[in-house]
Amino acid sequence: MKKLTSTIVIPTLLISSFTAGYQVANFKINKQNEEDMLMARLNSGLWLEDYESTFITPELEKAIAKEKATLAIYETFSKKVPGKKMYEFVKEALKKQKAEYGSTGCIDKIDPLLIACIIYRESRFNPSTMSSAGALGLTQVMPLHLKNLKAAGIVDNVNKKELLEWQKNIRAGIFVLLSYAKATDDITKALMMYNAGPKRPHFGAKYARRILRDYQEVEEQWE
């Protein structure tokens, strides 16, 4: 009986060890893929046709580069929502929200590229994404914000289904982020609160670093 037990247990342990090793290796590969994905296709050289100019100055070239970086993120990862359409919508929504909040402090530092990085990390540009915690849509807005969003005119009803409409979801995400930015006057703290909530922002420290790192990498890619 002892011999039979050892015959069964040893292979089982070997299989378990192999499975655990595979899972760890696979996790590392997926993590690396996640980190690389944001930058993977920003060297495509597209969107130059959007700028019809026979003489490109260094200033214009730099402006084109930054525009390309922002558009590239949307174009690459947006499957269900047209990238350029979403990009233009984000620019207009952000401009409107900044006008309502007033352009002061760190709010000036929030641009469409930062919103792009948030959407990428939150939903991989899938407008139907729903998290286990209840966050919804492109910017993964929590339904607990619905009352404030309705008061601000961003949603029509206190109905979480509206947060799955990509236009309303983007406006909602921008509204929440700018609310925290105005309260803290610190973009890092605003991102921490966006991720973990205002009562326990320290839990969002890693998230804030990741978003700002993505943002910096994409900007530097085109300098």
N, C-alpha and C positions, 0 to 999 in steps of 0.2 A: 504493500500500500504506500509506503514511504517513497519507494522508487517511482511509482506512478505519479505521485504528487510532484516530485522534483522534475519529472519529465514534462509535466503540464506547466508548472510555475515558471521555470527558467525560460522557455520560449515566450511565454506571456510577458515576462519582464523585458525580454529583448524586443518584442514587438512594441510594448509600451514606450520603451526608451527610444526606439526608432521613430515612432509616431510623434513623441514629444520633440525630438530633435528636428524632425521635418517641419512641425508647426512653428518652432522658433525660427528656423531658417526662412520659412515662407513669410513669417511676420516681418522679418528684416528686409526681405526682398520687396514686399508690398509697401513697407514704410519708405524705402528708398525710392520706389516708383512714385509714391505720393509726393515726395519732396522734389523729384525731378520733373514731374508732370507739368508743373506751372511754367517751366522754362523750356519745355521740350521742343515746342514748335514756334518759338518767337523769332527764329531766323529765316522765316519763309520768304521774306521779301515782298509780301503782298501789300495792297493798299496804296502803293505809290501812284497808281492810276487815279486815285482820288485827288491828287494834287497836280493840276495842270499848270505847270510853270516852265518856261524855257530856260530860266535862269534861277538856280537854287542857291541861295545864300547860305552861309554856315548857320545863321539863326533859323532860317526856314528848315534846313536839314535837321536841326535839333528838334524843332517843333514837330516835324513829320515823324521822327523817330519815337518821340514820346506818344504821339497819337497811335502809331503802329503798335506799340507795346500794349496799350489799353485795348485797342480793337482786336488784337491777336488773341488775347485771353478770352474775350467773348466769342469770337469766331471759332476758336478751337474747341471750346467745351460746351457751347450752347447747341444742343441737338434739337430741342423742341421749340426754342424761341430764337428767331433770327438774330444773329449776333449784333449787327450794326443797328438794327431797330432797337434792341435792348440797350445798347450803348448810348444811343441818342436819348432814349427815355431816361436813363440814369442821369445823364448830364442835365436834362431839363428838371427832373425831380429834385436833384441835389441843389440846383440853382434856386428853385422855388423855396425849398426848405431853408436854405441859407438866408434868403430874403426875409422869411418869416421870423427866423431866429436872430438875425443880425450877424454880420460877419465880424466876429470878434474872437480873439484868442485862437485856440486850436481848431475851431470850426473852419478857419481859412485853410487849414492844412488837409482837410478832407476833400479828396477829389474823386472822380469816377474810377480811377485806377485802384484806389483803396477799397472802394465798394466792390470792384471786380474781384479783388483778392478775398474779401469776406465771402462773396457768393461762391467763389471757387472752393474755399475751405468748408463752407457750410453745407453746400448741396451739390457740388460738382456740376452746377448749372442745370440741375433737374428741377423744374418748377413743381413737380408732384411729390417731392421728398417730404416724408414725415418721420420725425425721430421718435424713439421710444419714450422720450420725455414730453412729447406733445408739440415740439416745435415744427413749424410748417413752412414749406415753400423755399424759394431761392435763398432768402436771407435767414431762414429758420427762426421766424418770429414766434414767440410764445403767445397763446391765446389770452393770457392774463393782461396783455396790453390792449385788448380790443376796445375797452371803454374809452381809453385815451385816444385811440386811433379814430373811433367814431366821433368823438368831440372835436378832433382836428380835421374831420371831413375826409379822412383817407379811406375809411370803409363806410358802407351805408348802414350796416346792421352789426350787432354784436354776434356775428356768426363766423365761426372759424373757417367755413368753406371759402369765404372771401379771401382769406390769406393764401389760398392756392391759386388765385388769379395773379399771374406774374407781375402785372403792372402795379396792382395794389400792394403786393408783397414787397416789391422793391421800395415803394414809397414808405411802407410801414417800417422796413429795416432802417432806412435813412432817418426816419422820424425818431426811432428809438435811439439810434447811435448819436444823433445830434442832441437829443435830450440829455444824454449822459455827458456829451462833450461840453454842453453849455453849463451843466451842473459842476463839472470837475475842472474845466479849462485845461484838461490834460488828455491827449489822445490815447495814451497807454491805459490810463485809468478808465477812460470811456470804453475801450475795447474789452477790458477786464470785466466791466459791469455788463457789457453786451453779452458776454459769454456766460457769466456766472450769476448775474443779477446784482442789484445795488447793495444787498445785505451781506453778501459774502464775496466781494470782488477778488479777493486774493486767490480764489480757486481758478480765476481766469487769467492768471499771470502768464502761464505757458502759451495759452491761446493768443494773447496780445503780442507776445514776442514773435510767435509764428507768423501772424498777419503782417506785422511791421517788417519782418525779415523778407517775406514774399514781396511786399511792396518795394522795399529797398532794392532787392535783386532785380526786379523787373525794370525799375527806373535806371539802375546802373547798367543794365544790359544794353541800353541805347544811348548812353552818354558818349 
